[in-house]
Structures are given as C-alpha cells and as structure tokens.
C-alpha cells in the first residue's frame, strides 16, 4: 500500500483537499519559483484566454525554473509552449482530427474496443483487476489504433509515458534517457510515414506539417505528445472515477447503465468532481505575464508566473452548486477541466467519448459490480504529475 510521509493511507482523489477559490495569491513551486495561484473560475478562464499571459516566455533566457526534473511538457518545441501565429500553425497540423465531428466517426470503433475489453474482463477469475483489465488498456488501445501503433509494445509506450510526465518518480538522467529513446522512435515513425503514408493520424500529421514546412523537431515532439496525452489522462481519470463510483456513489450505477447520453452527462460531471492531481501546480497550467495585468482585482506584474488551479475553479461555489454533483444533470457552465482558450486540450472530445462509452457499457455489462477494496487498501500509482490506482480488485 502506498502511504504518505506519516505512513497514513492516501485518500481517494475525490476526497482530497484543494485550494479554496479566492483572489490570486502568492505561492511557490517546488523549485522555489514564486507564483500567483489563481483558483476562481472566472479568473482561471481569464488567464487561460488572455494573450497577456503566455507560454513561450516561460522558456526565455530570463525565465525562472519551473520543474525540478524536466519532462515532455517542458520542451520549448512542444505545441503547448508556442503562442500566437506559431501555435496556431502547429496546432492546425492535427486539430482537424480531433473536432467533435471527427471524433463522432470513431464512436462505433471505440465502442467495439470497449466491448472487447469487457469480454476479456468478464472471463477473468474474480476478483479481477479493473485497472489492468480495462481502465489502462482502453485508452492505450484507442490511441495506438488511431496513430497506427498497434505493432508497438504497450509496455514501451507505458515506460515512455511514465517518464514523460514524471513528477519525481525518476531522476533527471532517467527522464533524459527515456525521452531520447522516445524521440528517436518518433523520428523513425515520421520517416516511415513520410515514405509510406497510411490513413492514420501520424501520416496526416506528417503531410500537414510538411506542407507548412514545420520544423522536424516540432513534429517529433508533437508525435510524442499525442502518444502520451492520448491515453494518460483518460486512464487516470477512469481509474479515479471507478473508485468514486464504487465507494461513495454506488447510487449512480443503475443510471449509467440505462442510457449512453446520461452516461456522457455523468462523465462531464465526474471529470469536474474527481481531480487528477493532488492540488499540485501542473506544468501545463502555468503562464507568465508579458505585461502588467489585473486578475480578480489583483495586479499581476509583467514577468510574474501564474499557476491556474482548474480543479479548484471547477468547485467554485459562485459558479457550481456545492456538495456532491448531480451526475445526470448537464452542466450549465462550460468546464475548465480541459483548459480554455488557444491551448484548450486537443483530445478533450476523444476523452469524453471514451469515458462516456466506458462508463455506460461497464455499468450495463456488470450491474452488480462491487469493490473488493477499501479506500485504505488501494495501491496508488505515484510519482507522476497525476495520481491514480495501480490496481483495483472488483467482483460482480
């Protein structure tokens, strides 16, 4: 069992304490860099959408350190770290593949992956591990098929992803070595698809990138980012949501089973209610002020580093009803869980599709699903930017 420094069991993610929504206030990163912590819904949206707060200046010569150990999100060649026209040009190479209309075409195939995995899970001895048997392989299977990576060892993908988003589990040397190997793999993949293109996402990305004369290093980083982002967040979210549903919200299980649309609404509410991280400042949600700017009545000086807390913003009592969410009532205010503005998560609609289908088909197939774990016995996957169950034994 994973424990904290005082040997107490870690609590499930939906029970953790988050920073209270309030005006921007001073905070500090693990590197010692001072930041302005932004927690209220309106303030978070402002920072993420206001061009006076950007990403590229976080990598300027005078930029303060953001990470103790580097990771993929810190790569200045990455899509996340571009702004303005350069960002739009690079994002345009892949954005069309992730529109709601494009994602809708994948629904039958994603549903078939869900059903196949549930068939395999149903054949296992009980108690069965729902993480290893369902939550982990589902998003990896989906992104691997979309990118034409079915031939790649899933353990290699997992190894690279663990290092790409390491939050302390690996040393600087280990991360650098893994990212070098990951980058070499992506470069070879790009060369193969350039020579023999197919109908996969990487082939489309290469064709679009070449037409825009996109730098090769940017294409490599973008491929690596899609591999990681295409499954890591969904896997983490699904595992933590299962914990919530099988412990505190068993009342919702029949409703998930009844209707796909209801499950999709619930997935949106669950993403808001169950955070991925323990209140830590995530690198992708950091911005820097390029000029003085007022946020929530507080002046952020030019050069100031700003960290937005989307989990706190998603519980802002001025915007969302307090207490446990009504899972089957649609949100009346757009969520900021996937960000906002120009850097809004590319894979948001794919994640929604996977989570909605997974929850509906899981509840329909296993109406009597029950936990063979307690919050105190959960084995946690730690040392990453997010925290999720390592395994979850269940019966039905």
C-alpha positions, 0 to 999 in steps of 0.5 A: 500500500502506498502511504504518505510521509506519516505512513497514513493511507492516501485518500481517494482523489475525490476526497482530497483537499484543494485550494479554496477559490479566492483572489490570486495569491502568492505561492511557490513551486517546488523549485522555489519559483514564486507564483500567483495561484489563481483558483476562481473560475472566472479568473482561471478562464481569464488567464487561460484566454488572455494573450497577456499571459503566455507560454513561450516566455516561460522558456526565455533566457530570463525565465525562472525554473519551473520543474525540478526534473524536466519532462515532455511538457517542458520542451520549448518545441512542444505545441503547448509552449508556442503562442500566437501565429506559431501555435496556431500553425502547429496546432492546425497540423492535427486539430482537424482530427480531433473536432467533435465531428471527427471524433463522432466517426470513431464512436462505433470503433471505440465502442467495439474496443470497449466491448472487447475489453469487457469480454476479456474482463468478464472471463477473468477469475474474480476478483479481477483487476479493473485497472489492468483489465480495462481502465489502462488498456482502453485508452492505450488501445484507442490511441495506438489504433488511431496513430497506427501503433498497434505493432508497438509494445504497450509496455514501451509506450507505458515506460515512455509515458511514465517518464514523460510526465514524471513528477519525481518518480525518476531522476533527471538522467532517467527522464533524459534517457527515456525521452531520447529513446522516445524521440528517436522512435518518433523520428523513425515513425515520421520517416516511415510515414513520410515514405509510406503514408497510411490513413492514420493520424501520424501520416496526416500529421506528417503531410500537414506539417510538411506542407507548412514546412514545420520544423522536424523537431516540432513534429517529433515532439508533437508525435510524442505528445499525442502518444502520451496525452492520448491515453494518460489522462483518460486512464487516470481519470477512469481509474479515479472515477471507478473508485468514486463510483464504487465507494461513495456513489454506488447510487449512480450505477443503475443510471449509467447503465440505462442510457449512453447520453446520461452516461456522457452527462455523468462523465462531464460531471465526474471529470469536474468532481474527481481531480487528477492531481493532488492540488499540485501546480501542473506544468501545463497550467502555468503562464507568465505575464508579458505585461502588467495585468489585473486578475480578480482585482489583483495586479499581476506584474509583467514577468510574474508566473501564474499557476491556474488551479482548474480543479479548484475553479471547477468547485467554485461555489459562485459558479457550481452548486456545492456538495456532491454533483448531480451526475445526470444533470448537464452542466450549465457552465462550460468546464475548465477541466480541459483548459480554455482558450488557444491551448484548450486540450486537443483530445478533450472530445476523444476523452469524453467519448471514451469515458462516456462509452466506458462508463455506460457499457461497464455499468450495463455489462456488470450491474452488480459490480462491487469493490473488493477494496477499501479506500485504505487498501488501494495501491496508488500509482505515484510519482507522476504529475497525476495520481491514480490506482495501480490496481483495483480488485472488483467482483460482480 
